[in-house]
């Protein structure tokens, strides 16, 4: 890994970690919150590829746990945030395979957002239901919630996981476009998708 990659990882990680301080509680999904720390991670993925995006996500998780931990629930929240971002990465990658337009086109932003929303909205509710509430919450917090309560949260899981990419992906796309224009680079993951 060269010096430029390390500098990019540190820069995007620092921004993501700082944004962990801003969290807006979800009114419909208990324990969930809207936050902006995913945006620099997605920007790093869009501009520099999966490896740098993943490393920024890992450092964000570690920094969040060290600096913004609110107790045992943080041991669950930050890794689940990373899993959610990885699902968004997959949605962006799949979207890039179907989108044949110019990077600067607003159709590209809409398409990438659509695929991120669909993939996260379809996969993460199952992860929340099966892994989060049936495995992690009982294991880490020592609390076993009634099945009826967890089943009643399924619409909240879906709504939350659909709404998060609706603001993170377009905002990250705009930032990545501006940064890419200033640095005169084309986003790596779209270039690879077009070449394949």
Secondary structure, DSSP 8 states (H G I E B T S, - for coil): --HHHHHHHHHHHHHHHHHTT-EEE-SSSTT-EEESHHHHHHHHHHHH-HHHHHHHHHHHHHHHHHHS--SHHHHHHHHHHHHHHHHHHHHHHHHHHH--S-TT-HHHHHHHHHHHHHHHHHHHHHHIIIIIIIIIIIIII-----HHHHHHTHHHHHHHHHHHHHHHHHHHHHHHHHHHHHHT---HHHHHHHH-
